[in-house]
Amino acid sequence: MDIQLLKVFITTAHEGSISKAAQKLNFAQSNVTHKIQQLEADLQTPLFYRHNRGITLTPSGQILVTYAEKILNIIQEARSAVGDSSVPAGPLHIGSVETTASNRLPKLLTQYHTLYPSVDFSLITGPTEKLLHAVFHYELNGAFVAGPVEHPDLVQEKVIDEELVLITPVSYPSVKSIHDVQLRTLLVFQSGCSYRAKLNQLLNEEGILPVKLMEFGSFETIIGCVGAGLGISLMPRSIVTEAEKQGRVRCHAIAGKHAIVTTVFIRRKDALITPALSAFLSEMRAHFG
């Protein structure tokens, strides 16, 4: 099985479009189509359904995606292992939820870069759901996400517990129960965010339906809009402490199991621990230990 054909296949599967795959690979569309046809001929099965809306993976294609990702990851690991040295170097792709990235990681990343300047480090931020998907598909070496995460293919390490608080405009009266805010507009981060999920769980358990949900792309925007009186939100206290000190918002403690969210670092069990990742894990444990 030709590795180049697998690369074209997996890129097309991830992009969901031959034209987008061609653009990402810097190939002509006809070249991508031809390579997919070659792979289908080799395997003697169609991998994509072709239709007016584009392409969709067939059942055989869905199966091949899993194997192709593993094969390409093993090849990359083999190259890393053969060229391995005791000095951490090469690529390291780490993911993180936005709050952890902005509040908990800057000092760790600065220390790591100072000690290991030969590592080509990249940090990808996003909601927990998106980061889990990236780790599962070997796109990230590991990620800081909301936990716990129980999966047989993953290793998780507890990093830190975060206290969640309701934030309201400064003029808002003291909140003694979630029922005190049920008529307010709720400002939330994009779908897949663990804090949004926590808020939904809290409301569902109390039988509350929010009047309106407004979705935003950054926590700083949410904080600004809460301060301006647009609505309320649920966030880690660490990310709103400064805004509260500045008199921009008011924080209200919540009781019970929804008051704490645990951040964990996850990675695949079957992925190679490169010197770069090993050094990062050591620095992470020392930093949060």
C-alpha positions in Angstrom: 0.0 0.0 0.0 1.5 3.3 -1.1 2.1 5.8 1.8 1.5 8.8 -0.5 -1.9 7.4 -1.5 -2.8 7.1 2.2 -1.7 10.7 2.9 -4.0 11.9 0.1 -6.8 9.7 1.3 -6.6 10.8 4.9 -6.3 14.5 4.0 -9.4 14.2 1.8 -11.3 12.4 4.5 -10.5 15.1 7.1 -11.2 17.9 4.7 -14.4 16.3 3.4 -13.8 17.7 0.0 -11.5 16.9 -2.9 -11.0 20.6 -3.8 -10.1 21.4 -0.2 -7.7 18.4 0.0 -6.1 19.5 -3.2 -5.6 23.0 -1.9 -4.1 21.8 1.4 -1.8 19.3 -0.4 -0.9 21.8 -3.2 -2.1 19.3 -5.8 -4.4 19.6 -8.8 -7.9 18.3 -8.1 -7.4 15.8 -10.9 -4.3 14.5 -9.2 -6.1 13.9 -5.9 -9.0 12.2 -7.7 -6.6 9.9 -9.5 -4.7 8.9 -6.3 -7.9 8.1 -4.5 -9.0 6.0 -7.5 -5.6 4.2 -7.4 -6.1 3.4 -3.7 -9.7 2.2 -4.3 -8.4 0.0 -7.2 -5.7 -1.4 -4.9 -8.1 -2.2 -2.1 -10.9 -3.2 -4.6 -13.5 -1.2 -2.8 -15.0 2.3 -3.0 -13.8 4.7 -0.2 -16.0 7.6 -0.9 -19.6 8.2 -2.1 -19.7 10.9 -4.8 -22.8 13.1 -4.9 -23.9 16.6 -5.7 -22.9 17.9 -2.3 -19.4 16.5 -2.6 -18.1 13.3 -1.0 -18.9 11.1 2.0 -16.9 8.2 3.4 -18.2 4.7 2.6 -18.2 2.1 5.5 -14.9 0.8 4.0 -13.6 4.4 4.0 -14.5 4.9 7.6 -12.6 1.8 8.6 -9.6 2.8 6.5 -9.4 6.2 8.2 -8.6 4.6 11.6 -5.9 2.3 10.1 -4.5 5.1 7.9 -4.1 7.4 10.9 -2.3 4.7 12.9 0.0 3.8 9.9 1.0 7.4 9.2 1.6 8.0 13.0 3.7 4.8 13.3 5.8 6.0 10.3 6.4 9.3 11.9 7.3 7.6 15.2 9.7 5.4 13.4 11.5 8.4 11.9 11.6 10.0 15.3 13.0 6.9 16.9 15.6 6.3 14.3 16.8 9.9 14.5 16.4 10.0 18.3 18.9 11.6 20.6 19.0 12.4 24.3 18.5 16.1 23.5 14.8 17.0 23.0 14.2 18.4 19.5 11.7 18.4 16.7 8.0 19.0 16.6 5.8 18.9 19.7 2.1 19.8 19.3 0.1 20.4 22.5 -3.5 21.4 22.9 -5.2 23.3 25.7 -8.6 24.8 26.6 -8.3 28.6 26.4 -8.5 29.3 30.1 -5.7 27.0 31.0 -3.6 28.3 28.1 -4.0 32.0 29.1 -3.7 31.6 32.9 -1.8 28.5 33.7 0.6 27.8 30.8 2.7 31.0 30.0 5.3 30.4 32.7 5.5 26.7 31.9 5.9 27.3 28.2 8.5 30.0 28.8 10.5 27.7 31.1 10.3 24.8 28.6 11.3 26.9 25.6 14.3 28.3 27.6 15.5 24.8 28.5 14.7 23.1 25.1 15.0 25.7 22.3 15.5 23.0 19.7 11.9 21.8 20.1 9.5 23.1 17.5 6.6 23.7 19.9 3.1 24.6 18.9 0.1 25.3 21.2 -3.4 24.8 19.8 -6.4 26.1 21.8 -10.0 25.1 21.6 -12.9 23.5 23.5 -12.4 20.1 25.2 -14.4 18.2 22.6 -12.3 19.5 19.7 -9.0 18.7 21.6 -10.1 15.2 22.4 -10.8 14.6 18.8 -7.3 15.9 17.8 -5.6 13.6 20.4 -7.5 10.6 19.3 -6.5 11.2 15.6 -2.8 11.7 16.4 -3.0 15.4 15.5 -1.8 16.4 19.0 0.8 14.8 21.2 -1.3 15.7 24.2 -3.8 18.3 25.5 -5.0 20.1 28.6 -8.8 19.5 28.8 -11.6 19.4 31.3 -11.7 16.0 33.1 -12.1 13.4 34.1 -11.6 11.7 30.8 -12.1 7.9 31.0 -11.1 6.1 27.8 -9.1 2.9 27.3 -6.9 4.4 24.7 -5.9 7.5 26.7 -3.7 8.3 29.7 -4.7 11.2 31.9 -2.9 13.1 34.6 -4.6 15.5 36.9 -3.2 19.0 36.6 -5.3 21.4 38.7 -8.8 22.0 40.1 -10.6 25.2 39.0 -13.4 26.9 41.0 -16.3 27.9 38.8 -18.3 31.1 39.6 -21.3 32.8 38.2 -20.4 36.3 36.8 -22.9 39.1 36.6 -22.8 42.9 36.1 -21.5 44.7 39.2 -24.9 46.1 39.9 -26.5 42.7 40.1 -27.8 41.6 43.6 -26.2 38.7 45.4 -27.1 35.4 43.9 -28.1 32.8 46.5 -29.5 30.2 44.0 -29.3 29.5 40.3 -33.0 30.3 40.3 -32.1 33.9 40.9 -30.6 34.2 37.4 -33.0 32.0 35.3 -34.6 35.0 33.5 -31.2 36.4 32.4 -29.6 36.0 29.0 -26.7 33.4 29.3 -23.5 34.1 27.6 -21.5 31.0 26.6 -18.5 29.9 24.7 -18.7 27.7 21.6 -20.2 24.2 21.6 -17.9 21.6 23.2 -16.7 24.0 26.0 -16.7 22.2 29.4 -17.9 25.3 31.3 -20.9 25.6 29.0 -21.6 21.9 29.6 -21.4 22.4 33.4 -23.8 25.3 33.1 -26.2 23.2 31.1 -26.0 20.4 33.6 -26.7 22.8 36.5 -29.7 24.3 34.8 -31.1 21.0 33.7 -30.9 19.5 37.2 -32.8 22.5 38.5 -35.4 22.3 35.7 -34.5 25.8 34.4 -34.7 26.8 30.7 -32.7 29.9 29.9 -34.6 32.7 28.2 -31.8 33.2 25.7 -28.3 31.8 25.0 -25.7 33.9 23.2 -22.6 32.2 21.9 -19.2 34.0 21.8 -15.8 33.2 20.4 -13.6 34.3 23.4 -13.8 34.5 27.1 -12.6 38.2 27.2 -15.6 39.1 25.0 -18.0 37.3 27.3 -16.5 39.1 30.3 -16.8 42.5 28.6 -20.4 41.8 27.6 -21.3 40.6 31.1 -19.8 43.8 32.5 -21.9 45.9 30.1 -25.1 44.2 31.3 -25.9 41.9 28.4 -26.2 38.8 30.6 -24.5 36.4 32.9 -22.0 33.5 32.5 -20.2 30.7 34.3 -16.4 30.8 34.3 -13.3 29.7 36.3 -12.6 32.2 39.1 -9.0 32.5 37.9 -9.9 34.0 34.6 -12.2 36.7 36.0 -10.3 37.6 39.2 -8.6 40.7 37.5 -11.9 41.8 36.0 -13.6 41.6 39.4 -10.7 43.6 41.0 -11.2 46.3 38.4 -14.9 46.5 39.2 -16.0 45.2 35.8 -18.0 42.2 36.9 -19.3 40.6 40.1 -18.5 36.9 41.0 -20.9 34.7 42.9 -19.9 31.3 44.3 -21.9 28.2 43.5 -22.4 25.2 45.7 -22.2 21.5 45.1 -20.5 19.3 42.5 -20.7 21.9 39.8 -18.4 24.3 41.7 -15.2 22.6 40.6 -13.9 21.5 37.2 -10.7 19.5 37.0 -8.1 20.1 34.3 -6.2 17.0 33.1 -3.5 16.4 30.6 -4.3 13.6 28.2 -2.3 11.6 25.6 -2.7 8.4 23.7 -1.4 5.2 25.3 -0.1 3.8 22.0 1.8 7.0 21.0 5.6 7.2 21.2 6.9 9.4 24.1 9.5 11.4 22.2 12.3 13.1 24.1 10.5 16.4 23.5 7.2 15.1 25.0 9.1 13.4 27.9 10.8 16.7 28.8 7.5 18.5 28.6 5.8 16.0 30.9 8.6 16.4 33.4 8.4 20.2 33.3 4.6 20.0 33.5 4.7 17.8 36.6 7.2 20.0 38.3 5.2 23.2 37.5 1.9 21.9 38.7 3.2 19.6 41.4 
